[in-house]
Amino acid sequence: MKTFTLDLGHGKSQIWVGENLPMRLKKLNLGPPTRAFMVADTRLKRSAQLWIEQLRKQGWSVEVRWVRASENLKSLMQLEPLYRWLIQKGADRHSVLFAMGGGTIGDAVGFLAGTYLRGIRWVSVPTTLLAQVDSGLGGKTAVNHPLGKNLIGVFHQPDAVLCDLGFLKSLPVRELISGLGEIIKYGIALDRKLYEFCVKKSSHGFLDLLSSPKSVESLILTCLKLKAAAVKKDEYDRKGFRAVLNWGHTLGHLFEAETGYDYFRHGEAVIWGMRGAVYLSVLQGLLPERDAAQIEKFLSRLPVPKLKRPSGFAKRWRQLTHDKKSKGGSPKFVLLRGIGLAVSDQKVSPNQVKETLAWLHQQKSGVK
């Protein structure tokens, strides 16, 4: 097991990455055992029982609520029964809320923790590769609105992020590729060595990146340390340091929203979003065409679903102006100056975005 701590001054998040984490819960520093309220994906009932048993052995009183994880969970309407459950069960400010599941569980339950009684402690137990390398850490919690993704939320840091590699063994291939999309994002945006490792290691297939527990642990730890560094500099995403973590997300969120959040996995949409952002970076004169060609060749091999037939550009542009990174009604993009050199808060013209979207819809992905 590898550990480190994200210390933000006003609070700390303990980060664990490894195997058999339930058996090590006695080392988790959450203060004296009190009441734990766990919201977990129904598909994890078997895995969750060990966590529940170990918490109870440490003296915790545990209440569990099973939910069906999907993007639909991320709405105020879907969270109302969970607020009611906490109230009826008597959860108080000394209670700890555990979120066990993928990114949608973490986003929604973190938001629940941040708004119930104006904020109670919570622990993130991410169970997908994408959530372990990205959304489980950082305190961005949110629900969606029909006009855009993650528009209603709060910054509420977890007391701990527990990434157990055992959860990854049963994930379907699409979930693994989705997680790899976020890992590759970190490499392209922030760490050229990570990008070059991913290119070299995946020459015979992208799943080779996940060929051993040691390799997976190293990739997750690298990504989390990169994210922790950005969060420490810019916890509330106002200075631009943290914004670079949204590389590929502006167009990615558009593709998710216009397909009802049920066609793409999040990382799949981000892969398409990165390809678009590379093209935009060249249009803006920021990225050398040689670097762009290298990145595009790599990303185009990833096996993700094809883009669906586009809607009208005016509608898509309106959708982009509702993105949480927009300013004054104009969307802002994270673009590239080079591999590992992302820059935030870049203004682009409607015509450049229109050209980029038209180009993207002519491209193929690794899915045959």
KEMARVO-447006 format. One record per residue (C-alpha): residue in three letters; y, z, x. Coordinates in steps of 0.5 Angstrom, whole numbers, plus 500, padded with zeros to 3 digits. Example, Ala and Ser with C-alpha at 12.3 -4.5 7.8 and 13.67 -1.06 7.14 Angstrom:
ALA491516525SER498514527
***
This chain:
MET500500500LYS507498502THR513502500PHE521502501THR526505497LEU532502494ASP538507495LEU544505491GLY548512492HIS548514484GLY540513484LYS534511488SER528506486GLN522507489ILE518501490TRP510500491VAL506494493GLY499494494GLU492496490ASN489501486LEU496504485PRO494509479MET490513484ARG496514488LEU501516482LYS501524484LYS505521490LEU510518485ASN517522485LEU519523478GLY520530478PRO516535474PRO511532469THR514531462ARG513526456ALA511519458PHE512514453MET509507455VAL510500452ALA504496454ASP502489453THR496489448ARG492484453LEU492490458LYS489495454ARG483496459SER487496465ALA492501462GLN487506460LEU486508468TRP494509469ILE494513462GLU488517465GLN492519471LEU498520469ARG495525464LYS491528470GLN498529473GLY500533467TRP504528463SER504528456VAL503520454GLU505516448VAL503509448ARG505503444TRP502496444VAL506490443ARG504483444ALA508480450SER512474449GLU520471449ASN520473442LEU520481444LYS527480447SER531481441LEU534486437MET530485431GLN524486435LEU526492439GLU528496432PRO521499431LEU521501438TYR527505437ARG524508431TRP518510435LEU522514440ILE526517435GLN520519431LYS516522437GLY522526439ALA523522446ASP529526449ARG533525455HIS528528460SER522523457VAL520517462LEU519510459PHE514506462ALA514498462MET507495463GLY507488462GLY510481465GLY518479465THR519480458ILE516487457GLY520489463ASP527486460ALA526488453VAL523495455GLY528496460PHE534495455LEU530500451ALA531505456GLY538503458THR540504451TYR536509447LEU540516448ARG545512452GLY540511457ILE533515459ARG529514466TRP524508466VAL519506471SER517498471VAL510496472PRO510489473THR503485471THR505478473LEU506475480LEU513473477ALA515480475GLN513483481VAL517478486ASP523478482SER525481475GLY521488476LEU527490481GLY534490480GLY536493473LYS538487470THR535489463ALA537484457VAL535481450ASN536474448HIS541471443PRO540464439LEU546461443GLY543463450LYS538467454ASN539474456LEU546475453ILE545482451GLY544487456VAL545493461PHE544494468HIS539500468GLN536501474PRO528503474ASP526510478ALA520506480VAL517499481LEU510499482CYS507493483ASP499493483LEU496487486GLY490488481PHE493485475LEU494479479LYS487477479SER486475472LEU492471471PRO491464469VAL494459474ARG500457470GLU502464471LEU501464478ILE505457479SER510460475GLY511466480LEU510462486GLY517458483GLU520465484ILE518466491ILE520459493LYS527460490TYR528466495GLY526462501ILE530456499ALA536460497LEU536466502ASP530465507ARG529459511LYS523462514LEU520464508TYR521457505GLU518454511PHE512458511CYS511456504VAL511449505LYS506450511LYS501454507SER501450501SER500443504HIS493443501GLY494447495PHE500452492LEU494457491ASP493457498LEU499462498LEU495467494SER489466498SER488474500PRO491480498LYS495481505SER498475504VAL500476497GLU502483499SER507480504LEU510475500ILE512480494LEU514485499THR519480503CYS522477496LEU523484494LYS526486500LEU531480499LYS533482492ALA534489494ALA539487499ALA543483494VAL542488489LYS545493494LYS551489496ASP552487489GLU549491483TYR553489477ASP553482479ARG561481480LYS562479488GLY557473488PHE552476493ARG547477487ALA549471484VAL545467489LEU538470486ASN540465480TRP539459484GLY535454479HIS536459473THR542455470LEU539449468GLY532453468HIS535457462LEU537451459PHE530448459GLU527454456ALA532455451GLU532448448THR524448448GLY524455444TYR522459450ASP515457448TYR514451452PHE515453459ARG513459463HIS520462466GLY518460473GLU516453471ALA523452468VAL526455474ILE522449479TRP526444474GLY532448475MET532448482ARG531440483GLY537439479ALA541444483VAL539440489TYR541434486LEU548437484SER549440491VAL548433494LEU553430489GLN558436491GLY558434498LEU555441500LEU548439502PRO545434507GLU541428504ARG536430509ASP535437507ALA535435499ALA530430500GLN525435504ILE526440498GLU525435493LYS519432496PHE516440496LEU518442489SER516435486ARG509437488LEU509443484PRO504443478VAL509444472PRO510441465LYS514435464LEU521435461LYS521434454ARG525428451PRO533431452SER537432446GLY545430446PHE549432452ALA554435448LYS549440445ARG547441452TRP553442455ARG555447450GLN549451451LEU551451459THR558454457HIS554460454ASP550462460LYS552469462LYS555466469SER560461466LYS567463466GLY573461462GLY568456458SER566453464PRO559454467LYS558456474PHE552454479VAL549456485LEU548451489LEU546449497ARG549448503GLY543448507ILE536451506GLY536458506LEU544458505ALA545458497VAL553459495SER555462488ASP560460483GLN560453484LYS564449479VAL561442477SER564437472PRO561435466ASN559428468GLN556431474VAL551435470LYS550429465GLU548425471THR543430474LEU540431467ALA539424467TRP536423474LEU531429472HIS528426466GLN526420470GLN522425475LYS515427475SER512433477GLY505435480VAL502435473LYS498429472
***
